[in-house]
Structure formats: C-alpha cells, structure tokens
Amino acid sequence: MLTPPALLEADGVRTGRYRIGGDRVPESPSARLSYADLAVALVDAYEKPTLHRKRVSVFS
C-alpha cells in the first residue's frame, strides 16, 4: 500500500524520481509528488516483491 503526500501535482511532470519511506509521509512542504511519478511508483512497487503487503510512503 502506497501512501502519497497530501499535495499531489496534477500538472506535474514525470521525473521518475521519488523516495520510499516508512508508513507515514514526512510533514514537510517539500513532500510532494506528481500524479505521473505516483503512477511510476505504483508500477515499481508492484514489480518489487520486497514491498508487497507493506505500507510505505512515496514522495519526492
């Protein structure tokens, strides 16, 4: 289960760069993510068995 930051950028560009953290997103103004990068993170998490059945945060 991926927990995205509160601020998702609908028009943000896909960078392919994101960070995986613990089960909570850091409460920082810089913890943001584009929808495109969230999609990349979802596919990557699906393909990495180490993340299965875990709750992690994803942010840039």
mmCIF file of the N, C-alpha and C atoms, coordinates in Angstrom:
data_MODEL
# 
_entry.id   MODEL 
# 
loop_
_atom_site.group_PDB 
_atom_site.id 
_atom_site.type_symbol 
_atom_site.label_atom_id 
_atom_site.label_alt_id 
_atom_site.label_comp_id 
_atom_site.label_asym_id 
_atom_site.label_entity_id 
_atom_site.label_seq_id 
_atom_site.pdbx_PDB_ins_code 
_atom_site.Cartn_x 
_atom_site.Cartn_y 
_atom_site.Cartn_z 
_atom_site.occupancy 
_atom_site.B_iso_or_equiv 
_atom_site.pdbx_formal_charge 
_atom_site.auth_seq_id 
_atom_site.auth_comp_id 
_atom_site.auth_asym_id 
_atom_site.auth_atom_id 
_atom_site.pdbx_PDB_model_num 
ATOM 1   N N  . MET A 1 1  ? 0.854  -1.167 0.000   1.00 0.00 ? 1  MET A N  1 
ATOM 2   C CA . MET A 1 1  ? 0.000  0.000  0.000   1.00 0.00 ? 1  MET A CA 1 
ATOM 3   C C  . MET A 1 1  ? 0.899  1.228  0.000   1.00 0.00 ? 1  MET A C  1 
ATOM 4   N N  . LEU A 1 2  ? 0.722  2.081  -0.982  1.00 0.00 ? 2  LEU A N  1 
ATOM 5   C CA . LEU A 1 2  ? 1.493  3.316  -1.065  1.00 0.00 ? 2  LEU A CA 1 
ATOM 6   C C  . LEU A 1 2  ? 0.694  4.467  -0.486  1.00 0.00 ? 2  LEU A C  1 
ATOM 7   N N  . THR A 1 3  ? 1.323  5.244  0.363   1.00 0.00 ? 3  THR A N  1 
ATOM 8   C CA . THR A 1 3  ? 0.704  6.426  0.942   1.00 0.00 ? 3  THR A CA 1 
ATOM 9   C C  . THR A 1 3  ? 1.331  7.650  0.299   1.00 0.00 ? 3  THR A C  1 
ATOM 10  N N  . PRO A 1 4  ? 0.590  8.359  -0.557  1.00 0.00 ? 4  PRO A N  1 
ATOM 11  C CA . PRO A 1 4  ? 1.150  9.542  -1.208  1.00 0.00 ? 4  PRO A CA 1 
ATOM 12  C C  . PRO A 1 4  ? 1.082  10.760 -0.293  1.00 0.00 ? 4  PRO A C  1 
ATOM 13  N N  . PRO A 1 5  ? 1.813  11.812 -0.638  1.00 0.00 ? 5  PRO A N  1 
ATOM 14  C CA . PRO A 1 5  ? 1.737  13.041 0.153   1.00 0.00 ? 5  PRO A CA 1 
ATOM 15  C C  . PRO A 1 5  ? 0.400  13.732 -0.046  1.00 0.00 ? 5  PRO A C  1 
ATOM 16  N N  . ALA A 1 6  ? 0.096  14.670 0.829   1.00 0.00 ? 6  ALA A N  1 
ATOM 17  C CA . ALA A 1 6  ? -1.165 15.408 0.724   1.00 0.00 ? 6  ALA A CA 1 
ATOM 18  C C  . ALA A 1 6  ? -1.211 16.239 -0.551  1.00 0.00 ? 6  ALA A C  1 
ATOM 19  N N  . LEU A 1 7  ? -0.060 16.709 -1.001  1.00 0.00 ? 7  LEU A N  1 
ATOM 20  C CA . LEU A 1 7  ? -0.012 17.549 -2.196  1.00 0.00 ? 7  LEU A CA 1 
ATOM 21  C C  . LEU A 1 7  ? 0.409  16.721 -3.397  1.00 0.00 ? 7  LEU A C  1 
ATOM 22  N N  . LEU A 1 8  ? -0.576 16.375 -4.230  1.00 0.00 ? 8  LEU A N  1 
ATOM 23  C CA . LEU A 1 8  ? -0.307 15.699 -5.495  1.00 0.00 ? 8  LEU A CA 1 
ATOM 24  C C  . LEU A 1 8  ? -0.470 16.727 -6.602  1.00 0.00 ? 8  LEU A C  1 
ATOM 25  N N  . GLU A 1 9  ? 0.523  16.828 -7.449  1.00 0.00 ? 9  GLU A N  1 
ATOM 26  C CA . GLU A 1 9  ? 0.520  17.822 -8.520  1.00 0.00 ? 9  GLU A CA 1 
ATOM 27  C C  . GLU A 1 9  ? -0.074 17.221 -9.786  1.00 0.00 ? 9  GLU A C  1 
ATOM 28  N N  . ALA A 1 10 ? -1.274 17.657 -10.124 1.00 0.00 ? 10 ALA A N  1 
ATOM 29  C CA . ALA A 1 10 ? -1.961 17.126 -11.299 1.00 0.00 ? 10 ALA A CA 1 
ATOM 30  C C  . ALA A 1 10 ? -1.219 17.447 -12.584 1.00 0.00 ? 10 ALA A C  1 
ATOM 31  N N  . ASP A 1 11 ? -0.619 18.613 -12.659 1.00 0.00 ? 11 ASP A N  1 
ATOM 32  C CA . ASP A 1 11 ? 0.081  19.003 -13.883 1.00 0.00 ? 11 ASP A CA 1 
ATOM 33  C C  . ASP A 1 11 ? 1.594  18.863 -13.754 1.00 0.00 ? 11 ASP A C  1 
ATOM 34  N N  . GLY A 1 12 ? 2.053  18.177 -12.719 1.00 0.00 ? 12 GLY A N  1 
ATOM 35  C CA . GLY A 1 12 ? 3.492  17.972 -12.522 1.00 0.00 ? 12 GLY A CA 1 
ATOM 36  C C  . GLY A 1 12 ? 4.053  17.035 -13.574 1.00 0.00 ? 12 GLY A C  1 
ATOM 37  N N  . VAL A 1 13 ? 5.310  17.228 -13.889 1.00 0.00 ? 13 VAL A N  1 
ATOM 38  C CA . VAL A 1 13 ? 5.955  16.404 -14.908 1.00 0.00 ? 13 VAL A CA 1 
ATOM 39  C C  . VAL A 1 13 ? 6.437  15.091 -14.304 1.00 0.00 ? 13 VAL A C  1 
ATOM 40  N N  . ARG A 1 14 ? 6.597  14.115 -15.167 1.00 0.00 ? 14 ARG A N  1 
ATOM 41  C CA . ARG A 1 14 ? 7.122  12.817 -14.744 1.00 0.00 ? 14 ARG A CA 1 
ATOM 42  C C  . ARG A 1 14 ? 8.643  12.917 -14.684 1.00 0.00 ? 14 ARG A C  1 
ATOM 43  N N  . THR A 1 15 ? 9.191  12.729 -13.510 1.00 0.00 ? 15 THR A N  1 
ATOM 44  C CA . THR A 1 15 ? 10.641 12.769 -13.344 1.00 0.00 ? 15 THR A CA 1 
ATOM 45  C C  . THR A 1 15 ? 11.222 11.373 -13.190 1.00 0.00 ? 15 THR A C  1 
ATOM 46  N N  . GLY A 1 16 ? 10.389 10.430 -12.724 1.00 0.00 ? 16 GLY A N  1 
ATOM 47  C CA . GLY A 1 16 ? 10.880 9.087  -12.459 1.00 0.00 ? 16 GLY A CA 1 
ATOM 48  C C  . GLY A 1 16 ? 11.652 9.000  -11.154 1.00 0.00 ? 16 GLY A C  1 
ATOM 49  N N  . ARG A 1 17 ? 11.708 10.113 -10.434 1.00 0.00 ? 17 ARG A N  1 
ATOM 50  C CA . ARG A 1 17 ? 12.430 10.152 -9.155  1.00 0.00 ? 17 ARG A CA 1 
ATOM 51  C C  . ARG A 1 17 ? 11.423 10.320 -8.023  1.00 0.00 ? 17 ARG A C  1 
ATOM 52  N N  . TYR A 1 18 ? 11.535 9.456  -7.058  1.00 0.00 ? 18 TYR A N  1 
ATOM 53  C CA . TYR A 1 18 ? 10.687 9.523  -5.874  1.00 0.00 ? 18 TYR A CA 1 
ATOM 54  C C  . TYR A 1 18 ? 11.403 8.786  -4.762  1.00 0.00 ? 18 TYR A C  1 
ATOM 55  N N  . ARG A 1 19 ? 10.950 8.976  -3.549  1.00 0.00 ? 19 ARG A N  1 
ATOM 56  C CA . ARG A 1 19 ? 11.535 8.294  -2.395  1.00 0.00 ? 19 ARG A CA 1 
ATOM 57  C C  . ARG A 1 19 ? 10.478 7.419  -1.737  1.00 0.00 ? 19 ARG A C  1 
ATOM 58  N N  . ILE A 1 20 ? 10.917 6.307  -1.223  1.00 0.00 ? 20 ILE A N  1 
ATOM 59  C CA . ILE A 1 20 ? 10.059 5.405  -0.458  1.00 0.00 ? 20 ILE A CA 1 
ATOM 60  C C  . ILE A 1 20 ? 10.446 5.574  1.007   1.00 0.00 ? 20 ILE A C  1 
ATOM 61  N N  . GLY A 1 21 ? 9.453  5.794  1.849   1.00 0.00 ? 21 GLY A N  1 
ATOM 62  C CA . GLY A 1 21 ? 9.718  5.984  3.273   1.00 0.00 ? 21 GLY A CA 1 
ATOM 63  C C  . GLY A 1 21 ? 8.931  5.002  4.113   1.00 0.00 ? 21 GLY A C  1 
ATOM 64  N N  . GLY A 1 22 ? 8.823  5.321  5.378   1.00 0.00 ? 22 GLY A N  1 
ATOM 65  C CA . GLY A 1 22 ? 8.061  4.494  6.309   1.00 0.00 ? 22 GLY A CA 1 
ATOM 66  C C  . GLY A 1 22 ? 6.575  4.576  6.014   1.00 0.00 ? 22 GLY A C  1 
ATOM 67  N N  . ASP A 1 23 ? 5.771  4.234  6.983   1.00 0.00 ? 23 ASP A N  1 
ATOM 68  C CA . ASP A 1 23 ? 4.329  4.206  6.732   1.00 0.00 ? 23 ASP A CA 1 
ATOM 69  C C  . ASP A 1 23 ? 3.678  5.585  6.779   1.00 0.00 ? 23 ASP A C  1 
ATOM 70  N N  . ARG A 1 24 ? 4.449  6.624  7.083   1.00 0.00 ? 24 ARG A N  1 
ATOM 71  C CA . ARG A 1 24 ? 3.910  7.990  7.102   1.00 0.00 ? 24 ARG A CA 1 
ATOM 72  C C  . ARG A 1 24 ? 4.749  8.899  6.214   1.00 0.00 ? 24 ARG A C  1 
ATOM 73  N N  . VAL A 1 25 ? 4.060  9.771  5.504   1.00 0.00 ? 25 VAL A N  1 
ATOM 74  C CA . VAL A 1 25 ? 4.744  10.749 4.657   1.00 0.00 ? 25 VAL A CA 1 
ATOM 75  C C  . VAL A 1 25 ? 5.305  11.850 5.551   1.00 0.00 ? 25 VAL A C  1 
ATOM 76  N N  . PRO A 1 26 ? 6.530  12.288 5.314   1.00 0.00 ? 26 PRO A N  1 
ATOM 77  C CA . PRO A 1 26 ? 7.071  13.395 6.110   1.00 0.00 ? 26 PRO A CA 1 
ATOM 78  C C  . PRO A 1 26 ? 6.183  14.636 6.005   1.00 0.00 ? 26 PRO A C  1 
ATOM 79  N N  . GLU A 1 27 ? 5.995  15.310 7.118   1.00 0.00 ? 27 GLU A N  1 
ATOM 80  C CA . GLU A 1 27 ? 5.178  16.523 7.126   1.00 0.00 ? 27 GLU A CA 1 
ATOM 81  C C  . GLU A 1 27 ? 6.057  17.713 6.770   1.00 0.00 ? 27 GLU A C  1 
ATOM 82  N N  . SER A 1 28 ? 6.395  17.789 5.519   1.00 0.00 ? 28 SER A N  1 
ATOM 83  C CA . SER A 1 28 ? 7.274  18.838 5.027   1.00 0.00 ? 28 SER A CA 1 
ATOM 84  C C  . SER A 1 28 ? 6.668  19.428 3.763   1.00 0.00 ? 28 SER A C  1 
ATOM 85  N N  . PRO A 1 29 ? 6.804  20.730 3.566   1.00 0.00 ? 29 PRO A N  1 
ATOM 86  C CA . PRO A 1 29 ? 6.282  21.339 2.337   1.00 0.00 ? 29 PRO A CA 1 
ATOM 87  C C  . PRO A 1 29 ? 6.925  20.757 1.080   1.00 0.00 ? 29 PRO A C  1 
ATOM 88  N N  . SER A 1 30 ? 8.112  20.203 1.227   1.00 0.00 ? 30 SER A N  1 
ATOM 89  C CA . SER A 1 30 ? 8.784  19.632 0.061   1.00 0.00 ? 30 SER A CA 1 
ATOM 90  C C  . SER A 1 30 ? 8.309  18.212 -0.246  1.00 0.00 ? 30 SER A C  1 
ATOM 91  N N  . ALA A 1 31 ? 7.501  17.620 0.623   1.00 0.00 ? 31 ALA A N  1 
ATOM 92  C CA . ALA A 1 31 ? 6.977  16.272 0.387   1.00 0.00 ? 31 ALA A CA 1 
ATOM 93  C C  . ALA A 1 31 ? 5.781  16.378 -0.548  1.00 0.00 ? 31 ALA A C  1 
ATOM 94  N N  . ARG A 1 32 ? 6.072  16.321 -1.812  1.00 0.00 ? 32 ARG A N  1 
ATOM 95  C CA . ARG A 1 32 ? 5.029  16.408 -2.833  1.00 0.00 ? 32 ARG A CA 1 
ATOM 96  C C  . ARG A 1 32 ? 5.343  15.391 -3.914  1.00 0.00 ? 32 ARG A C  1 
ATOM 97  N N  . LEU A 1 33 ? 4.435  15.219 -4.836  1.00 0.00 ? 33 LEU A N  1 
ATOM 98  C CA . LEU A 1 33 ? 4.621  14.224 -5.880  1.00 0.00 ? 33 LEU A CA 1 
ATOM 99  C C  . LEU A 1 33 ? 3.664  14.524 -7.016  1.00 0.00 ? 33 LEU A C  1 
ATOM 100 N N  . SER A 1 34 ? 4.090  14.270 -8.233  1.00 0.00 ? 34 SER A N  1 
ATOM 101 C CA . SER A 1 34 ? 3.187  14.423 -9.373  1.00 0.00 ? 34 SER A CA 1 
ATOM 102 C C  . SER A 1 34 ? 2.400  13.122 -9.545  1.00 0.00 ? 34 SER A C  1 
ATOM 103 N N  . TYR A 1 35 ? 1.248  13.225 -10.170 1.00 0.00 ? 35 TYR A N  1 
ATOM 104 C CA . TYR A 1 35 ? 0.460  12.022 -10.447 1.00 0.00 ? 35 TYR A CA 1 
ATOM 105 C C  . TYR A 1 35 ? 1.249  11.072 -11.339 1.00 0.00 ? 35 TYR A C  1 
ATOM 106 N N  . ALA A 1 36 ? 2.024  11.630 -12.262 1.00 0.00 ? 36 ALA A N  1 
ATOM 107 C CA . ALA A 1 36 ? 2.823  10.796 -13.163 1.00 0.00 ? 36 ALA A CA 1 
ATOM 108 C C  . ALA A 1 36 ? 3.854  9.985  -12.382 1.00 0.00 ? 36 ALA A C  1 
ATOM 109 N N  . ASP A 1 37 ? 4.528  10.622 -11.421 1.00 0.00 ? 37 ASP A N  1 
ATOM 110 C CA . ASP A 1 37 ? 5.506  9.892  -10.616 1.00 0.00 ? 37 ASP A CA 1 
ATOM 111 C C  . ASP A 1 37 ? 4.829  8.911  -9.664  1.00 0.00 ? 37 ASP A C  1 
ATOM 112 N N  . LEU A 1 38 ? 3.637  9.221  -9.211  1.00 0.00 ? 38 LEU A N  1 
ATOM 113 C CA . LEU A 1 38 ? 2.890  8.270  -8.388  1.00 0.00 ? 38 LEU A CA 1 
ATOM 114 C C  . LEU A 1 38 ? 2.584  7.014  -9.199  1.00 0.00 ? 38 LEU A C  1 
ATOM 115 N N  . ALA A 1 39 ? 2.232  7.184  -10.460 1.00 0.00 ? 39 ALA A N  1 
ATOM 116 C CA . ALA A 1 39 ? 1.962  6.035  -11.327 1.00 0.00 ? 39 ALA A CA 1 
ATOM 117 C C  . ALA A 1 39 ? 3.217  5.180  -11.499 1.00 0.00 ? 39 ALA A C  1 
ATOM 118 N N  . VAL A 1 40 ? 4.359  5.821  -11.684 1.00 0.00 ? 40 VAL A N  1 
ATOM 119 C CA . VAL A 1 40 ? 5.630  5.096  -11.800 1.00 0.00 ? 40 VAL A CA 1 
ATOM 120 C C  . VAL A 1 40 ? 5.905  4.323  -10.510 1.00 0.00 ? 40 VAL A C  1 
ATOM 121 N N  . ALA A 1 41 ? 5.691  4.970  -9.375  1.00 0.00 ? 41 ALA A N  1 
ATOM 122 C CA . ALA A 1 41 ? 5.925  4.323  -8.082  1.00 0.00 ? 41 ALA A CA 1 
ATOM 123 C C  . ALA A 1 41 ? 5.000  3.120  -7.885  1.00 0.00 ? 41 ALA A C  1 
ATOM 124 N N  . LEU A 1 42 ? 3.755  3.241  -8.324  1.00 0.00 ? 42 LEU A N  1 
ATOM 125 C CA . LEU A 1 42 ? 2.814  2.123  -8.199  1.00 0.00 ? 42 LEU A CA 1 
ATOM 126 C C  . LEU A 1 42 ? 3.286  0.913  -8.992  1.00 0.00 ? 42 LEU A C  1 
ATOM 127 N N  . VAL A 1 43 ? 3.716  1.146  -10.221 1.00 0.00 ? 43 VAL A N  1 
ATOM 128 C CA . VAL A 1 43 ? 4.196  0.041  -11.058 1.00 0.00 ? 43 VAL A CA 1 
ATOM 129 C C  . VAL A 1 43 ? 5.463  -0.559 -10.455 1.00 0.00 ? 43 VAL A C  1 
ATOM 130 N N  . ASP A 1 44 ? 6.383  0.290  -10.020 1.00 0.00 ? 44 ASP A N  1 
ATOM 131 C CA . ASP A 1 44 ? 7.614  -0.210 -9.400  1.00 0.00 ? 44 ASP A CA 1 
ATOM 132 C C  . ASP A 1 44 ? 7.311  -1.027 -8.146  1.00 0.00 ? 44 ASP A C  1 
ATOM 133 N N  . ALA A 1 45 ? 6.389  -0.564 -7.318  1.00 0.00 ? 45 ALA A N  1 
ATOM 134 C CA . ALA A 1 45 ? 6.027  -1.289 -6.093  1.00 0.00 ? 45 ALA A CA 1 
ATOM 135 C C  . ALA A 1 45 ? 5.401  -2.640 -6.420  1.00 0.00 ? 45 ALA A C  1 
ATOM 136 N N  . TYR A 1 46 ? 4.624  -2.686 -7.483  1.00 0.00 ? 46 TYR A N  1 
ATOM 137 C CA . TYR A 1 46 ? 4.010  -3.944 -7.913  1.00 0.00 ? 46 TYR A CA 1 
ATOM 138 C C  . TYR A 1 46 ? 5.083  -4.948 -8.334  1.00 0.00 ? 46 TYR A C  1 
ATOM 139 N N  . GLU A 1 47 ? 6.120  -4.437 -8.978  1.00 0.00 ? 47 GLU A N  1 
ATOM 140 C CA . GLU A 1 47 ? 7.166  -5.309 -9.505  1.00 0.00 ? 47 GLU A CA 1 
ATOM 141 C C  . GLU A 1 47 ? 8.219  -5.695 -8.464  1.00 0.00 ? 47 GLU A C  1 
ATOM 142 N N  . LYS A 1 48 ? 8.244  -5.027 -7.310  1.00 0.00 ? 48 LYS A N  1 
ATOM 143 C CA . LYS A 1 48 ? 9.246  -5.324 -6.275  1.00 0.00 ? 48 LYS A CA 1 
ATOM 144 C C  . LYS A 1 48 ? 8.601  -6.126 -5.152  1.00 0.00 ? 48 LYS A C  1 
ATOM 145 N N  . PRO A 1 49 ? 8.907  -7.404 -5.066  1.00 0.00 ? 49 PRO A N  1 
ATOM 146 C CA . PRO A 1 49 ? 8.272  -8.225 -4.032  1.00 0.00 ? 49 PRO A CA 1 
ATOM 147 C C  . PRO A 1 49 ? 8.611  -7.793 -2.607  1.00 0.00 ? 49 PRO A C  1 
ATOM 148 N N  . THR A 1 50 ? 9.663  -7.005 -2.412  1.00 0.00 ? 50 THR A N  1 
ATOM 149 C CA . THR A 1 50 ? 10.010 -6.566 -1.055  1.00 0.00 ? 50 THR A CA 1 
ATOM 150 C C  . THR A 1 50 ? 8.988  -5.588 -0.493  1.00 0.00 ? 50 THR A C  1 
ATOM 151 N N  . LEU A 1 51 ? 8.182  -4.976 -1.355  1.00 0.00 ? 51 LEU A N  1 
ATOM 152 C CA . LEU A 1 51 ? 7.182  -4.013 -0.901  1.00 0.00 ? 51 LEU A CA 1 
ATOM 153 C C  . LEU A 1 51 ? 5.782  -4.608 -0.775  1.00 0.00 ? 51 LEU A C  1 
ATOM 154 N N  . HIS A 1 52 ? 5.620  -5.855 -1.179  1.00 0.00 ? 52 HIS A N  1 
ATOM 155 C CA . HIS A 1 52 ? 4.301  -6.479 -1.100  1.00 0.00 ? 52 HIS A CA 1 
ATOM 156 C C  . HIS A 1 52 ? 3.863  -6.627 0.351   1.00 0.00 ? 52 HIS A C  1 
ATOM 157 N N  . ARG A 1 53 ? 2.584  -6.368 0.588   1.00 0.00 ? 53 ARG A N  1 
ATOM 158 C CA . ARG A 1 53 ? 1.958  -6.498 1.909   1.00 0.00 ? 53 ARG A CA 1 
ATOM 159 C C  . ARG A 1 53 ? 2.563  -5.560 2.955   1.00 0.00 ? 53 ARG A C  1 
ATOM 160 N N  . LYS A 1 54 ? 3.063  -4.422 2.491   1.00 0.00 ? 54 LYS A N  1 
ATOM 161 C CA . LYS A 1 54 ? 3.608  -3.417 3.399   1.00 0.00 ? 54 LYS A CA 1 
ATOM 162 C C  . LYS A 1 54 ? 2.994  -2.069 3.075   1.00 0.00 ? 54 LYS A C  1 
ATOM 163 N N  . ARG A 1 55 ? 2.950  -1.212 4.075   1.00 0.00 ? 55 ARG A N  1 
ATOM 164 C CA . ARG A 1 55 ? 2.500  0.168  3.860   1.00 0.00 ? 55 ARG A CA 1 
ATOM 165 C C  . ARG A 1 55 ? 3.731  1.058  3.885   1.00 0.00 ? 55 ARG A C  1 
ATOM 166 N N  . VAL A 1 56 ? 3.950  1.773  2.802   1.00 0.00 ? 56 VAL A N  1 
ATOM 167 C CA . VAL A 1 56 ? 5.094  2.676  2.704   1.00 0.00 ? 56 VAL A CA 1 
ATOM 168 C C  . VAL A 1 56 ? 4.630  4.006  2.134   1.00 0.00 ? 56 VAL A C  1 
ATOM 169 N N  . SER A 1 57 ? 5.388  5.037  2.416   1.00 0.00 ? 57 SER A N  1 
ATOM 170 C CA . SER A 1 57 ? 5.068  6.350  1.861   1.00 0.00 ? 57 SER A CA 1 
ATOM 171 C C  . SER A 1 57 ? 5.893  6.564  0.599   1.00 0.00 ? 57 SER A C  1 
ATOM 172 N N  . VAL A 1 58 ? 5.357  7.367  -0.292  1.00 0.00 ? 58 VAL A N  1 
ATOM 173 C CA . VAL A 1 58 ? 6.066  7.716  -1.520  1.00 0.00 ? 58 VAL A CA 1 
ATOM 174 C C  . VAL A 1 58 ? 5.964  9.226  -1.693  1.00 0.00 ? 58 VAL A C  1 
ATOM 175 N N  . PHE A 1 59 ? 7.097  9.859  -1.947  1.00 0.00 ? 59 PHE A N  1 
ATOM 176 C CA . PHE A 1 59 ? 7.143  11.315 -2.075  1.00 0.00 ? 59 PHE A CA 1 
ATOM 177 C C  . PHE A 1 59 ? 8.416  11.687 -2.817  1.00 0.00 ? 59 PHE A C  1 
ATOM 178 N N  . SER A 1 60 ? 8.517  12.948 -3.209  1.00 0.00 ? 60 SER A N  1 
ATOM 179 C CA . SER A 1 60 ? 9.739  13.385 -3.894  1.00 0.00 ? 60 SER A CA 1 
ATOM 180 C C  . SER A 1 60 ? 10.540 14.304 -3.013  1.00 0.00 ? 60 SER A C  1 
# 
